[in-house]
Amino acid sequence: MQHRDPSSDDDNLIQPADFSFGRDGDTEQPARPVSAVSASGKQPGQQLRTLLIGGSLLLGCVSVFWLLPKVVEKPKPLPQQSASNQHQSADKAATQKAASPYTEAQIAQQRREVQEVLQEILALEDELEERRIEIWANEAFSNARSLAEEADGIYRQRKFKQALDKYHESLAAFQQLRDSIPERIEKHLAEGNDALDHGDADAANKAFDLVLVISEDHPRGLKGKERAKKLPEAWKYYTSGQQAFTDSQLDKAREALTQSLAVDPDTRPAKELLPQVLTAITERDYSEAMSAGYTAIEHSDFNAATQAFQRAQKLKPKETDPAVGLQQAQTGAEQQRVDQLFARARQQEEGEDWHGALESYEKLLKKDSSLVSAITGKARSAARAKLDDQLQELLDDPLTLGGSKRNAYARQVLSDARQVSDNTESMRLRKQVSDLETALTQALIPVSVVLHSDSSTNVVIYHVGKLGNFAERQIPLKPGRYTAVGTRAGYRDVRREFTVEPGQEPPTVVIQCAEKILNANNG
């Protein structure tokens, strides 16, 4: 702005200043107007002179207004007074009025206020121009400047109060522009983020560029600008994932959305859609796992069923259906093991593996002691296992059947076996009974055994008796194991063990003492 004070030739009259608003020329601060001197600043003598002068002026005014009209003849009015003369008279009266000390003081105060307002306007104008307001609010900025220029015109007309009001209006406009900066930044940020959310890279770049024009190095503006650069690639993956989700290609959708977020983790549509995809995948996998579990149960594949229900439970821990499925699979598996043990026990019984059957029934009772079939099966298997052991023991050593006690025990076992054999079709048992009968019969039939000696040796057979001295002797013996001992004075004793087997060629036993014992005196 340019201000020019009235000429210093007239100290009592305030002339209009040559005032304009702009940034073209050098700014010249207006000179302080001459103001009325306050009464409190005068000396006592000056106050007395002022009173005397005031009194004289008052008397003069009374004389002029009351006496002079009576003495001086009223002039005749001019026939036609021009409008310009009327305006000049009005201007003269206004000038005379403005020249009063009070009015002059008011004007000076108003001009000072104008200067203060102008300083604020210029500061705001500089700040806004630094922010390149012509790009983001040029019209409003031009309107604010127009208000200031309009105030300049009013100021030149010496309408200082009206000019001051207009300057205040301009200042308010500039302040409103400055105060609107945060709101405008937020607005452009919102526009940019909305463009990012709709895949409009051009609109996003434009919005964030405006943010950075208003506020250079604005953090969110810089971030938005960086995101706008990545938007084409991120949006490509997002749209691919969105289409895949629409087509129920859930795995493909998950992969595409994950790639989109890898490019820009803040891609809002991808962030919102990915949880939906993951939820759909979870539901799909959960349903498949539950179906697989029940299908496995139908096929008695309880291990696979358990694994399937465990997968379902892991996918949705709060759901109760997987636990129900697991219980069914566990019950089925347990029943399957029971059935398998029963089947195995029956198979073992059919194969007359009584000890194996007994073990199977015992396992069944450990699982469930109330299983009646297992209880009766155990009792049956235990009895048959005992009988089988007794028969087999006797048959494994038939040579012991010749003894009276052993023979009696064998006949009791044979009797028990015959009773069981009559009620079963067991081939093994029948054969055991037949073999034992034959063994018992043969055990009582003596076999002739030939013994050779030297007629000098005294022969004894344990559990049979003393045979004395002989060269050859034939003696009937029942099948069994025997021990013969020969003794002779001066000779070392001899011991011979031999076996007599039924139905076999009888052995020939030679027993004689041939080794002399040397005395110490003879040695």
Secondary structure, 3 states (H helix, E strand, C coil): CECCCCCCCCCCCCCCCCCECCCCCCCECCCCCCCCCCHHHCCHHHHHHHHHHHHHHHHHHHHHHHHHHHHCCCCCCCCCCCHHHHHHHHHHHHHHHHCCHHHHHHHHHHHHHHHHHHHHHHHHHHHHHHCCHHHHCHHHHHHHHHHHHHHHHHHHCCCHHHHHHHHHHHHHHHHHHHHCHHHHHHHHHHHHHHHHHCCCHHHHHHHHHHHHHHCCCCHHHHHHHHHHHHHHHHHHHHHHHHHHHHCCCHHHHHHHHHHHHHHCCCCHHHHHHHHHHHHHHHHHHHHHHHHHHHHHHHCCCHHHHHHHHHHHHHHCCCCCHHHHHHHHHHHHHHHHHHHHHHHHHHHHHHCCCHHHHHHHHHHHHHHCCCCHHHHHHHHHHHHHHHHHHHHHHHHHCHHHHHCHHHHHHHHHHHHHHHHHHHCCCCHHHHHHHHHHHHHHHHHCCCEEEEEECCCCCEEEECCCEEEEECCEEEEEECCEEEEEEEECCCECCEEEEEEECCCCCCCEEECCCCCECCCCCCC
